[in-house]
Amino acid sequence: MSEVRNVIIVGSGPAGHTAAIYAARANLKPLMFEGLVRGGVPGGQLMITNDVENYPGFPKKIEGPALMGAFRDQSLAQGVEIRTEDVNAVDLSQRPFRIRAGDDDIEYVAKTLIVATGAQAKWLGIGSEHALKGRGVSACAVCDGAFFRNQDVMVIGGGDTAMEESMYLSGLCSSVTLVHRREAFRASKTMQERVFRNPKIRVIYNAAVDEVLDVKKGEVTAVRLRHVANGELQEIPVTGLFVAIGHTPNTDLFTGQLELHDNGYIKTRAGSTYTSVPGVFASGDVQDFVYRQAVTAAGTGCMAALDAERWLAMQGDH
């Protein structure tokens, strides 16, 4: 058996790095795996975010990758051991927990585990959408809506998230066009009524995005819709496209081992980061489907490290 670690952290976004920094300062000597998770990148969703204006401490804004670079540098400065490897499997059936990682499938063991694997936005899968991510295409109105003040934008989706994004953007933008591919929303009646009463939101049913314009210009100038019933194309001038069709939590490694919500997010005890398995803690977007912000993720990363340290102390392990 390899060295038994006090804490292993899986994930390297704001939650993972904050947990690592606090764990290192508590002399837990944390090991972090920042490898790819479900096609993501080390550093999480901020690595595909151009400008961040709402993270405290950066009045002149900062690029997402630069912010995550600062997180990583601080972790290293505190003595966190970081491995850029995939975690292949996790065994939580007994303590110490076992984690296999890397191309050589090496086994690591830990007294506690902090899960910070995040979640990924669902996208439409259109080439122009991908090309214009961060250049007018977004999956987070709260994150990016302020860049589109007094402009015309479009939201894609039919659930509560799409309603909430549309309402939020209506407070910033000149107009919001909400597009749904079906003839009726699946959102709650209350949310639908709020949208229908809002004079700044226009609803288009039975339509899907055919193309996002204009990739050559490197910015969104319009969205071309294809109407489901007759295939007719309609071009709507907008400067921003917000895709609000949901998120997928990165919980494949923990399915069947940790208790999950019906939507796949890890359940944590109210007011803490404790999961259904003693000694396993979850932080960030992998357990948060309400706020999904970098600053809230960092906050729960701090909570996870403190919870792990206190739990170890109660076990007489620290």
Secondary structure, 3 states (H helix, E strand, C coil): CCCEEEEEEECCCHHHHHHHHHHHHCCCCCEEECCCCCCCCCCHHHHHCCEECCCCCCCCCEEHHHHHHHHHHHHHHCCCEEECCCEEEEECCCCCEEEEECCCCEEEEEEEEEECCCEEECCCCCHHHHHCECCCEECCHHHHHHHHCCCEEEEECCCHHHHHHHHHHHCCCCEEEEECCCCCCCCCHHHHHHHHHCCCEEEECCEEEEEEECCCCCCCCEEEEEECCCCCEEEEECCEEEECCCEEECCHHHECCECECCCCCECCCCCCCECCCCCEEECHHHCCCCCCCHHHHHHHHHHHHHHHHHHHHHHCCC
